[in-house]
């Protein structure tokens, strides 16, 4: 029996995905007037789904699994192999507990203190320069912050290389060709680095404090009561360091938003009515970062009269759900006030995934991201002045991950005293 679900024609539509990027799923949902359609991507059938109800079904762990869902090219750049992203069931829950144990209020406070201290130190250096590229500077700041918070030693002479490697793994996720190759090399070098850190912690040569990620990954016991394989521990430590560096992108988008809506600057600075938090949420909703996430059907079921057969790849539209007309009023407007008194569900605002933290695959670092963005934007609006020279701030929606073309150049940076 044939279902009513629209199907995109073609033997393989991976090229369309590369051409349209973040808009690939939303464009087809609009054209088909449907939150579900079928296509073929990367040589296999795929079902794309979008919106709140779609997210609700996608995060049902009885129906979906992650094992086998992530393409090798993404594992070899962004995620690493056999880390938390590809785990299921009890083993996943146990590993997730390890990640979430690092996210206490107290540890988040330590993190924001480090963040402010690192912005201050860097801004002092920028005063001596004519201009700086914010996304590059923010990557280096975030790299220092991430290592310090995670208990990973980092020499000043290493910062450039480590920050660019961590950045390159992220920059590779939707790339083919040289940008993908750069991501692979960056991952190999970074895993060698964190394997060495894990070994030195286990041998007692390094002694990070017990509440740090480095300590946790080195001494975590899996469900069999055994320590993680050195390689897996190295991958999981990078699953803390790398995404903190990724926050540099949201910071650059935040600078774009302030520049293009100058009236918001003083509100972000004064934080009246918790404006800065709303501004941070709107950045995470509005700007493109995660395009979609994928899982495989674990057992046959039916949704919206459409059969989902075991083993089928399903992509949940992250960008499109954050711009879905049934959820958001005038979604293409940047308007932080929309978050005033906002009653969210775990499924309708999903820049870092949806559902529950402990049970599903929702991002372990969402609070880290929000707090670091908040402190960083406070710093940028309160403690420095800068000029924004003419530059290309356009965002190419086909490039995954996206960024403002120029990386956001600041000139004449001055510390406010
Ligand atoms: C998972 C986005 C920052 C750690 C995810 C997922 C997304 C995401 C989309 C997958 C959700 C899913 O497949 O269901 C982002 C974005 C960030 C960010 C856009 C902004 C920079 C962070 C930070 C950390 C982190 C700062 C850690 C400090 C993780 C981990 C997972 C994850 C460990 C895997 C969770 C699991 O599989 O259970 N993130 N993230 N992320 N993120 Fe983030």
Boltz pocket constraint, residues with backbone or C-beta under 6 A from the ligand:
constraints:
  - pocket:
      binder: B
      contacts: [[A, 84], [A, 85], [A, 86], [A, 96], [A, 99], [A, 239], [A, 240], [A, 241], [A, 243], [A, 244], [A, 246], [A, 247], [A, 248], [A, 250], [A, 289], [A, 290], [A, 292], [A, 293], [A, 294], [A, 350], [A, 351], [A, 352], [A, 353], [A, 354], [A, 357], [A, 360], [A, 361], [A, 362], [A, 363], [A, 364], [A, 365], [A, 366], [A, 368], [A, 369]]
      max_distance: 6.0
